[in-house]
């Protein structure tokens, strides 16, 4: 089954279900196939999950203490304060 990128975005959940049931889904951009969505061969092993958790914790530590972007609510509150 070949789907356009636009259609794939709109129906991603359905396409993932199809792929999970064993049907390959080919995704085309401007008429040329660029990607394939296919069934996963096996669930991640316990070792893979542990490695993923270690990597995630390492990433979290590297991001700690770094400045974060203000939320939209914070920006709006600051603008309201400036008007007073």
C-alpha positions as CSV (number, residue, x, y, z in Angstrom):
1,X,0.0,0.0,0.0
2,X,1.4,3.4,-1.0
3,X,0.2,6.6,0.7
4,X,1.2,10.2,0.3
5,X,3.0,12.0,3.1
6,X,-0.1,14.3,3.6
7,X,-2.4,11.3,3.9
8,X,0.0,9.5,6.1
9,X,0.1,12.4,8.6
10,X,-3.7,12.5,8.7
11,X,-4.1,8.8,9.2
12,X,-0.9,7.7,11.1
13,X,-2.8,5.7,13.8
14,X,-4.6,3.7,11.1
15,X,-1.4,3.1,9.2
16,X,0.5,2.0,12.3
17,X,-2.3,-0.5,13.0
18,X,-2.0,-1.9,9.5
19,X,1.7,-2.2,9.8
20,X,1.3,-3.9,13.2
21,X,-0.9,-6.5,11.5
22,X,1.9,-7.2,8.9
23,X,1.0,-5.0,6.0
24,X,3.8,-2.8,4.7
25,X,2.9,0.8,4.2
26,X,5.0,2.8,1.7
27,X,5.1,6.6,2.1
28,X,5.7,8.8,-1.0
29,X,6.7,12.4,-1.3
30,X,6.0,14.1,-4.6
31,X,5.3,10.7,-6.1
32,X,8.5,9.0,-5.0
33,X,8.6,6.5,-2.2
34,X,10.7,7.8,0.7
35,X,9.9,5.5,3.6
36,X,8.3,2.3,4.7
37,X,6.3,1.6,7.8
38,X,6.5,-2.1,8.6
39,X,5.8,-4.4,11.5
40,X,8.3,-4.5,14.4
41,X,10.2,-7.7,14.4
42,X,10.3,-8.2,18.2
43,X,9.7,-6.3,21.4
44,X,12.7,-4.6,23.0
45,X,14.6,-6.9,25.3
46,X,15.1,-6.1,28.9
47,X,18.7,-5.1,28.2
48,X,17.5,-2.7,25.5
49,X,15.0,-1.1,27.8
50,X,17.7,-0.7,30.5
51,X,20.1,0.8,28.1
52,X,17.3,3.2,27.0
53,X,16.6,4.2,30.6
54,X,20.3,4.8,31.2
55,X,20.5,7.0,28.1
56,X,17.4,9.0,29.1
57,X,18.7,9.6,32.7
58,X,22.1,10.7,31.2
59,X,20.2,13.2,28.9
60,X,18.1,14.5,31.8
61,X,21.2,15.1,33.9
62,X,22.8,17.0,31.0
63,X,19.8,19.2,30.7
64,X,19.5,20.0,34.4
65,X,20.1,23.6,35.4
66,X,19.9,24.9,31.9
67,X,17.6,27.8,31.1
68,X,14.1,26.8,29.9
69,X,11.9,28.7,27.6
70,X,9.1,30.7,29.1
71,X,5.6,29.3,28.6
72,X,2.9,31.2,26.8
73,X,1.2,31.9,30.2
74,X,4.4,33.4,31.6
75,X,4.8,35.7,28.6
76,X,1.1,36.8,28.7
77,X,1.4,37.5,32.4
78,X,4.5,39.6,31.9
79,X,2.8,41.6,29.2
80,X,-0.2,42.3,31.4
81,X,2.0,43.5,34.2
82,X,3.8,45.8,31.8
83,X,0.4,47.5,30.9
84,X,-0.4,48.3,34.5
